[in-house]
């Protein structure tokens, strides 16, 4: 599987953004704090950029996703 570049800005729908926030909260509970920037969080399309490179598959496994 190709590695996802988490340093590129992505645009999420509001639903996808809410799902991401739930995952971020779950990760925080297990001691993983993500460094990311959000633009236009209250719009239909939300810009998200991770400020560090992350292994998203590994993080998803940590929280059972």
trRosetta pair geometry for C-beta under 8 A, 3 or more apart (Angstrom, degrees):
i j d omega theta_ij theta_ji phi_ij phi_ji
1 57 7.7 103 93 -63 146 150
4 56 5.8 -16 56 18 133 130
5 8 5.1 63 106 -7 108 107
5 53 7.6 -59 -154 -122 56 100
6 50 4.3 -17 154 53 100 147
6 52 7.6 1 102 100 121 47
6 53 5.4 132 53 -140 106 50
6 54 4.8 -26 47 39 175 80
6 56 6.5 154 -79 -45 123 106
7 49 7.5 26 -175 -171 41 87
7 50 6.2 -88 -91 78 38 89
7 51 7.9 52 -126 -143 76 16
7 52 7.8 -75 -88 153 88 9
7 53 5.8 -36 -45 -80 101 79
8 49 7.4 -107 132 -127 23 86
9 47 5.7 -1 -177 -170 115 101
9 48 7.0 157 -155 80 65 36
9 49 4.1 -37 -97 -81 78 105
10 47 7.5 157 82 -151 37 54
10 48 5.5 -21 63 63 85 88
10 49 7.5 154 16 -82 62 54
11 45 5.1 4 -177 180 111 110
11 46 7.0 148 -158 72 59 38
11 47 5.7 -31 -99 -94 71 63
11 48 7.8 154 -99 19 23 74
12 16 3.9 -133 -169 93 104 118
12 17 4.5 140 104 -59 127 79
12 20 6.5 -47 -138 -14 173 138
12 45 7.2 151 73 -159 36 60
12 46 5.0 -28 64 64 90 94
12 47 8.0 164 19 -90 76 15
12 48 5.8 19 -3 2 118 120
13 16 4.7 95 49 8 76 102
13 17 6.9 -137 93 -6 39 88
13 44 7.0 -36 -147 166 68 70
13 45 6.6 -44 -104 -104 43 60
13 46 7.6 31 130 17 8 90
14 17 5.5 -53 -147 36 31 116
14 18 6.5 35 153 -21 64 103
14 43 7.6 -149 -74 101 102 41
14 44 5.9 -78 -30 -148 110 38
14 45 7.8 -83 -42 -70 71 23
14 46 6.5 107 -92 -21 52 113
15 18 5.8 -52 -150 33 30 110
15 19 6.6 32 150 -17 62 104
16 19 5.6 -53 -152 36 34 114
16 20 6.4 38 149 -23 65 104
16 46 7.9 -160 77 46 91 110
17 20 5.5 -51 -149 33 33 115
17 21 6.5 36 151 -21 64 101
17 38 7.9 92 -148 -139 119 123
17 41 7.0 168 174 -145 147 71
17 46 4.2 47 -81 43 146 150
17 48 7.1 172 -113 -46 91 126
18 21 5.6 -49 -149 32 34 113
18 22 6.8 38 150 -19 63 100
19 22 5.7 -52 -155 32 34 113
19 23 6.6 32 150 -16 65 105
20 23 5.6 -56 -151 38 34 111
20 24 6.2 37 151 -22 68 105
20 48 6.8 -59 144 -94 170 168
21 24 5.5 -50 -144 35 33 114
21 25 6.4 36 154 -21 64 103
22 25 5.7 -54 -151 34 31 112
22 26 6.5 31 151 -18 64 104
23 26 5.6 -52 -148 35 34 112
23 27 6.3 35 153 -19 66 105
23 59 7.9 78 166 136 114 110
23 60 7.5 -30 -149 -106 130 70
23 63 6.4 152 -148 76 74 158
23 65 6.5 -29 -115 -21 112 162
24 27 5.7 -54 -149 37 31 112
24 28 6.4 37 151 -24 64 104
24 34 5.8 -94 -129 32 97 127
24 36 7.9 -100 -108 31 135 134
25 28 5.6 -50 -149 31 32 115
25 29 6.8 38 151 -23 62 101
26 29 5.7 -51 -157 28 34 115
26 30 7.0 14 152 -3 64 104
26 63 4.2 85 131 -141 129 139
27 30 6.1 -67 -153 45 36 98
27 32 4.2 -69 175 76 97 108
27 33 7.6 158 122 -80 103 23
27 34 6.4 47 98 -27 148 105
27 59 6.1 -4 -106 -169 131 105
27 62 6.7 67 -115 95 81 129
27 63 6.0 -77 -69 -49 66 133
28 31 7.6 70 -174 -58 31 10
28 32 6.8 -98 -78 69 31 56
28 33 6.1 54 -111 -93 80 67
30 62 5.8 -177 95 161 158 112
30 63 6.7 -151 1 -80 140 83
32 59 6.6 -175 140 -131 161 99
32 62 6.7 59 -9 122 148 163
34 50 6.8 -67 179 -128 108 101
34 52 7.8 -150 -160 50 64 106
34 54 6.7 -15 -127 -70 103 154
34 59 8.0 49 -78 -139 118 153
35 50 6.9 87 86 -168 66 69
35 51 4.3 -77 130 59 104 109
35 52 4.9 70 56 0 118 108
36 48 6.0 4 173 -172 127 91
36 49 6.4 165 -160 86 78 41
36 50 4.7 -44 -100 -104 95 54
36 51 6.1 -168 -96 -2 31 83
37 48 7.4 157 82 -154 50 45
37 49 4.9 -11 57 62 96 95
37 51 6.2 83 -18 -52 96 105
38 41 4.9 44 142 -71 129 104
38 46 6.4 -18 -162 178 99 107
38 47 6.8 140 -164 83 47 63
38 48 5.6 -12 -106 -102 72 72
39 46 7.3 156 76 -170 53 59
39 47 3.8 -6 56 62 103 118
39 48 7.9 -152 24 -64 70 33
39 49 7.8 32 -6 0 103 103
40 43 4.0 -16 166 12 111 127
40 45 7.0 25 105 90 134 64
40 46 5.8 -156 93 -121 81 54
40 47 5.9 73 35 12 99 93
41 46 5.6 44 -118 -131 42 119
43 46 6.3 158 62 -76 84 63
50 53 7.3 108 115 -97 125 25
50 54 6.0 -101 -172 5 155 111
54 59 6.0 9 166 -29 119 139
55 58 4.0 37 107 17 116 118
55 59 6.5 152 88 -16 64 86
56 59 5.5 -56 -144 40 35 112
56 60 6.1 39 156 -24 68 104
57 60 5.7 -53 -148 33 29 112
57 61 6.6 31 153 -19 62 104
58 61 5.8 -55 -154 33 32 112
58 62 6.8 41 148 -28 62 101
59 62 5.5 -46 -156 23 37 119
59 63 7.2 5 158 5 64 103
60 63 6.6 -77 -157 50 32 90
60 65 4.2 -94 -164 78 87 96
61 64 7.4 39 -165 -76 33 26
61 65 7.6 -101 -61 52 24 61
